[in-house]
């Protein structure tokens, strides 16, 4: 997968910081790629903890998925998964997911 500056990512893991135990990402929240460093094989976003949070490209799938067009059924399954994961682990979830979920099931 070729990531580029401006791509929108959706957090699928809370990225708990080792040093502070803070939740670096909010499940389901969208994050814009600020920069991609192809030499170092890293990319940067503004997270809940850092203005320029660095991630290795090889760990992309662990923390994110690339935002793409989805059917309502696919999006509903994804939202349900993210909300349940957050609930089970006592983590924050992007509030707009709840609103989106309600709009889909109306």
mmCIF file of the C-alpha atoms, coordinates in Angstrom:
data_MODEL
# 
_entry.id   MODEL 
# 
loop_
_atom_site.group_PDB 
_atom_site.id 
_atom_site.type_symbol 
_atom_site.label_atom_id 
_atom_site.label_alt_id 
_atom_site.label_comp_id 
_atom_site.label_asym_id 
_atom_site.label_entity_id 
_atom_site.label_seq_id 
_atom_site.pdbx_PDB_ins_code 
_atom_site.Cartn_x 
_atom_site.Cartn_y 
_atom_site.Cartn_z 
_atom_site.occupancy 
_atom_site.B_iso_or_equiv 
_atom_site.pdbx_formal_charge 
_atom_site.auth_seq_id 
_atom_site.auth_comp_id 
_atom_site.auth_asym_id 
_atom_site.auth_atom_id 
_atom_site.pdbx_PDB_model_num 
ATOM 1   C CA . UNK A 1 1   ? 0.000   0.000  0.000  1.00 0.00 ? 1   UNK A CA 1 
ATOM 2   C CA . UNK A 1 2   ? 1.344   3.414  -0.964 1.00 0.00 ? 2   UNK A CA 1 
ATOM 3   C CA . UNK A 1 3   ? 0.453   6.080  1.608  1.00 0.00 ? 3   UNK A CA 1 
ATOM 4   C CA . UNK A 1 4   ? 0.734   9.780  0.845  1.00 0.00 ? 4   UNK A CA 1 
ATOM 5   C CA . UNK A 1 5   ? 0.371   13.104 2.602  1.00 0.00 ? 5   UNK A CA 1 
ATOM 6   C CA . UNK A 1 6   ? -3.309  13.959 2.985  1.00 0.00 ? 6   UNK A CA 1 
ATOM 7   C CA . UNK A 1 7   ? -4.573  10.370 3.067  1.00 0.00 ? 7   UNK A CA 1 
ATOM 8   C CA . UNK A 1 8   ? -7.241  9.852  5.724  1.00 0.00 ? 8   UNK A CA 1 
ATOM 9   C CA . UNK A 1 9   ? -6.759  6.984  8.171  1.00 0.00 ? 9   UNK A CA 1 
ATOM 10  C CA . UNK A 1 10  ? -9.231  5.461  10.616 1.00 0.00 ? 10  UNK A CA 1 
ATOM 11  C CA . UNK A 1 11  ? -7.874  4.295  13.969 1.00 0.00 ? 11  UNK A CA 1 
ATOM 12  C CA . UNK A 1 12  ? -8.557  0.617  14.730 1.00 0.00 ? 12  UNK A CA 1 
ATOM 13  C CA . UNK A 1 13  ? -6.314  0.375  17.812 1.00 0.00 ? 13  UNK A CA 1 
ATOM 14  C CA . UNK A 1 14  ? -6.012  2.783  20.781 1.00 0.00 ? 14  UNK A CA 1 
ATOM 15  C CA . UNK A 1 15  ? -2.179  2.895  20.581 1.00 0.00 ? 15  UNK A CA 1 
ATOM 16  C CA . UNK A 1 16  ? -1.601  2.917  24.343 1.00 0.00 ? 16  UNK A CA 1 
ATOM 17  C CA . UNK A 1 17  ? 1.606   4.806  25.143 1.00 0.00 ? 17  UNK A CA 1 
ATOM 18  C CA . UNK A 1 18  ? 4.176   2.697  27.032 1.00 0.00 ? 18  UNK A CA 1 
ATOM 19  C CA . UNK A 1 19  ? 5.482   5.666  29.014 1.00 0.00 ? 19  UNK A CA 1 
ATOM 20  C CA . UNK A 1 20  ? 2.174   7.178  30.175 1.00 0.00 ? 20  UNK A CA 1 
ATOM 21  C CA . UNK A 1 21  ? -0.507  4.566  29.466 1.00 0.00 ? 21  UNK A CA 1 
ATOM 22  C CA . UNK A 1 22  ? -2.455  7.302  27.624 1.00 0.00 ? 22  UNK A CA 1 
ATOM 23  C CA . UNK A 1 23  ? -4.653  6.407  24.678 1.00 0.00 ? 23  UNK A CA 1 
ATOM 24  C CA . UNK A 1 24  ? -2.818  7.858  21.667 1.00 0.00 ? 24  UNK A CA 1 
ATOM 25  C CA . UNK A 1 25  ? -5.625  7.199  19.189 1.00 0.00 ? 25  UNK A CA 1 
ATOM 26  C CA . UNK A 1 26  ? -9.390  7.233  19.506 1.00 0.00 ? 26  UNK A CA 1 
ATOM 27  C CA . UNK A 1 27  ? -11.015 4.198  17.909 1.00 0.00 ? 27  UNK A CA 1 
ATOM 28  C CA . UNK A 1 28  ? -12.893 5.140  14.772 1.00 0.00 ? 28  UNK A CA 1 
ATOM 29  C CA . UNK A 1 29  ? -11.485 8.672  14.623 1.00 0.00 ? 29  UNK A CA 1 
ATOM 30  C CA . UNK A 1 30  ? -10.109 9.894  11.316 1.00 0.00 ? 30  UNK A CA 1 
ATOM 31  C CA . UNK A 1 31  ? -6.504  11.113 11.183 1.00 0.00 ? 31  UNK A CA 1 
ATOM 32  C CA . UNK A 1 32  ? -4.848  12.852 8.242  1.00 0.00 ? 32  UNK A CA 1 
ATOM 33  C CA . UNK A 1 33  ? -1.323  11.883 7.216  1.00 0.00 ? 33  UNK A CA 1 
ATOM 34  C CA . UNK A 1 34  ? 0.837   14.963 7.687  1.00 0.00 ? 34  UNK A CA 1 
ATOM 35  C CA . UNK A 1 35  ? 3.968   13.564 6.095  1.00 0.00 ? 35  UNK A CA 1 
ATOM 36  C CA . UNK A 1 36  ? 5.420   10.317 4.734  1.00 0.00 ? 36  UNK A CA 1 
ATOM 37  C CA . UNK A 1 37  ? 9.161   9.686  5.004  1.00 0.00 ? 37  UNK A CA 1 
ATOM 38  C CA . UNK A 1 38  ? 9.873   6.951  2.466  1.00 0.00 ? 38  UNK A CA 1 
ATOM 39  C CA . UNK A 1 39  ? 13.562  6.735  3.394  1.00 0.00 ? 39  UNK A CA 1 
ATOM 40  C CA . UNK A 1 40  ? 12.809  6.031  7.058  1.00 0.00 ? 40  UNK A CA 1 
ATOM 41  C CA . UNK A 1 41  ? 9.622   4.117  6.164  1.00 0.00 ? 41  UNK A CA 1 
ATOM 42  C CA . UNK A 1 42  ? 7.522   6.188  8.554  1.00 0.00 ? 42  UNK A CA 1 
ATOM 43  C CA . UNK A 1 43  ? 4.504   8.463  8.463  1.00 0.00 ? 43  UNK A CA 1 
ATOM 44  C CA . UNK A 1 44  ? 3.219   11.171 10.793 1.00 0.00 ? 44  UNK A CA 1 
ATOM 45  C CA . UNK A 1 45  ? -0.202  12.201 12.094 1.00 0.00 ? 45  UNK A CA 1 
ATOM 46  C CA . UNK A 1 46  ? -1.474  14.515 14.806 1.00 0.00 ? 46  UNK A CA 1 
ATOM 47  C CA . UNK A 1 47  ? -2.580  12.081 17.531 1.00 0.00 ? 47  UNK A CA 1 
ATOM 48  C CA . UNK A 1 48  ? -4.219  12.601 20.904 1.00 0.00 ? 48  UNK A CA 1 
ATOM 49  C CA . UNK A 1 49  ? -0.739  12.712 22.478 1.00 0.00 ? 49  UNK A CA 1 
ATOM 50  C CA . UNK A 1 50  ? 1.645   14.215 19.898 1.00 0.00 ? 50  UNK A CA 1 
ATOM 51  C CA . UNK A 1 51  ? 1.464   16.945 17.244 1.00 0.00 ? 51  UNK A CA 1 
ATOM 52  C CA . UNK A 1 52  ? 3.619   14.773 14.966 1.00 0.00 ? 52  UNK A CA 1 
ATOM 53  C CA . UNK A 1 53  ? 3.140   11.179 16.087 1.00 0.00 ? 53  UNK A CA 1 
ATOM 54  C CA . UNK A 1 54  ? 5.459   8.900  14.113 1.00 0.00 ? 54  UNK A CA 1 
ATOM 55  C CA . UNK A 1 55  ? 4.413   5.418  12.975 1.00 0.00 ? 55  UNK A CA 1 
ATOM 56  C CA . UNK A 1 56  ? 6.369   2.788  11.047 1.00 0.00 ? 56  UNK A CA 1 
ATOM 57  C CA . UNK A 1 57  ? 4.814   1.893  7.717  1.00 0.00 ? 57  UNK A CA 1 
ATOM 58  C CA . UNK A 1 58  ? 5.154   -1.789 8.631  1.00 0.00 ? 58  UNK A CA 1 
ATOM 59  C CA . UNK A 1 59  ? 2.856   -1.275 11.661 1.00 0.00 ? 59  UNK A CA 1 
ATOM 60  C CA . UNK A 1 60  ? 0.142   0.491  9.636  1.00 0.00 ? 60  UNK A CA 1 
ATOM 61  C CA . UNK A 1 61  ? -2.355  -2.411 9.757  1.00 0.00 ? 61  UNK A CA 1 
ATOM 62  C CA . UNK A 1 62  ? -1.974  -2.720 13.524 1.00 0.00 ? 62  UNK A CA 1 
ATOM 63  C CA . UNK A 1 63  ? -3.237  0.819  14.176 1.00 0.00 ? 63  UNK A CA 1 
ATOM 64  C CA . UNK A 1 64  ? -5.118  2.046  11.083 1.00 0.00 ? 64  UNK A CA 1 
ATOM 65  C CA . UNK A 1 65  ? -7.123  1.323  8.015  1.00 0.00 ? 65  UNK A CA 1 
ATOM 66  C CA . UNK A 1 66  ? -7.239  3.600  5.010  1.00 0.00 ? 66  UNK A CA 1 
ATOM 67  C CA . UNK A 1 67  ? -10.556 5.399  4.629  1.00 0.00 ? 67  UNK A CA 1 
ATOM 68  C CA . UNK A 1 68  ? -12.343 4.153  1.519  1.00 0.00 ? 68  UNK A CA 1 
ATOM 69  C CA . UNK A 1 69  ? -15.877 4.144  0.174  1.00 0.00 ? 69  UNK A CA 1 
ATOM 70  C CA . UNK A 1 70  ? -17.905 1.348  1.776  1.00 0.00 ? 70  UNK A CA 1 
ATOM 71  C CA . UNK A 1 71  ? -21.390 -0.053 1.528  1.00 0.00 ? 71  UNK A CA 1 
ATOM 72  C CA . UNK A 1 72  ? -23.723 0.694  4.445  1.00 0.00 ? 72  UNK A CA 1 
ATOM 73  C CA . UNK A 1 73  ? -23.501 -2.932 5.565  1.00 0.00 ? 73  UNK A CA 1 
ATOM 74  C CA . UNK A 1 74  ? -19.685 -2.899 5.608  1.00 0.00 ? 74  UNK A CA 1 
ATOM 75  C CA . UNK A 1 75  ? -19.607 0.427  7.465  1.00 0.00 ? 75  UNK A CA 1 
ATOM 76  C CA . UNK A 1 76  ? -22.187 -0.787 9.993  1.00 0.00 ? 76  UNK A CA 1 
ATOM 77  C CA . UNK A 1 77  ? -20.085 -3.878 10.755 1.00 0.00 ? 77  UNK A CA 1 
ATOM 78  C CA . UNK A 1 78  ? -16.961 -1.748 11.121 1.00 0.00 ? 78  UNK A CA 1 
ATOM 79  C CA . UNK A 1 79  ? -18.652 0.724  13.491 1.00 0.00 ? 79  UNK A CA 1 
ATOM 80  C CA . UNK A 1 80  ? -20.090 -2.081 15.606 1.00 0.00 ? 80  UNK A CA 1 
ATOM 81  C CA . UNK A 1 81  ? -16.647 -3.697 15.849 1.00 0.00 ? 81  UNK A CA 1 
ATOM 82  C CA . UNK A 1 82  ? -14.944 -0.451 16.895 1.00 0.00 ? 82  UNK A CA 1 
ATOM 83  C CA . UNK A 1 83  ? -17.596 0.426  19.497 1.00 0.00 ? 83  UNK A CA 1 
ATOM 84  C CA . UNK A 1 84  ? -17.538 -3.074 21.008 1.00 0.00 ? 84  UNK A CA 1 
ATOM 85  C CA . UNK A 1 85  ? -13.733 -3.115 21.116 1.00 0.00 ? 85  UNK A CA 1 
ATOM 86  C CA . UNK A 1 86  ? -13.663 0.240  22.887 1.00 0.00 ? 86  UNK A CA 1 
ATOM 87  C CA . UNK A 1 87  ? -16.407 -0.797 25.314 1.00 0.00 ? 87  UNK A CA 1 
ATOM 88  C CA . UNK A 1 88  ? -14.748 -4.106 26.196 1.00 0.00 ? 88  UNK A CA 1 
ATOM 89  C CA . UNK A 1 89  ? -11.432 -2.393 26.914 1.00 0.00 ? 89  UNK A CA 1 
ATOM 90  C CA . UNK A 1 90  ? -12.756 0.742  28.609 1.00 0.00 ? 90  UNK A CA 1 
ATOM 91  C CA . UNK A 1 91  ? -11.333 2.965  25.857 1.00 0.00 ? 91  UNK A CA 1 
ATOM 92  C CA . UNK A 1 92  ? -12.524 6.103  24.108 1.00 0.00 ? 92  UNK A CA 1 
ATOM 93  C CA . UNK A 1 93  ? -14.418 5.886  20.856 1.00 0.00 ? 93  UNK A CA 1 
ATOM 94  C CA . UNK A 1 94  ? -15.048 8.709  18.390 1.00 0.00 ? 94  UNK A CA 1 
ATOM 95  C CA . UNK A 1 95  ? -18.498 10.086 19.282 1.00 0.00 ? 95  UNK A CA 1 
ATOM 96  C CA . UNK A 1 96  ? -19.439 10.719 15.663 1.00 0.00 ? 96  UNK A CA 1 
ATOM 97  C CA . UNK A 1 97  ? -19.473 6.911  15.226 1.00 0.00 ? 97  UNK A CA 1 
ATOM 98  C CA . UNK A 1 98  ? -22.533 6.692  17.480 1.00 0.00 ? 98  UNK A CA 1 
ATOM 99  C CA . UNK A 1 99  ? -24.346 9.302  15.387 1.00 0.00 ? 99  UNK A CA 1 
ATOM 100 C CA . UNK A 1 100 ? -23.325 7.588  12.156 1.00 0.00 ? 100 UNK A CA 1 
ATOM 101 C CA . UNK A 1 101 ? -24.469 4.233  13.534 1.00 0.00 ? 101 UNK A CA 1 
ATOM 102 C CA . UNK A 1 102 ? -27.886 5.667  14.401 1.00 0.00 ? 102 UNK A CA 1 
ATOM 103 C CA . UNK A 1 103 ? -28.256 7.202  10.931 1.00 0.00 ? 103 UNK A CA 1 
ATOM 104 C CA . UNK A 1 104 ? -27.434 3.889  9.252  1.00 0.00 ? 104 UNK A CA 1 
ATOM 105 C CA . UNK A 1 105 ? -29.933 1.853  11.251 1.00 0.00 ? 105 UNK A CA 1 
ATOM 106 C CA . UNK A 1 106 ? -32.838 4.320  10.858 1.00 0.00 ? 106 UNK A CA 1 
# 
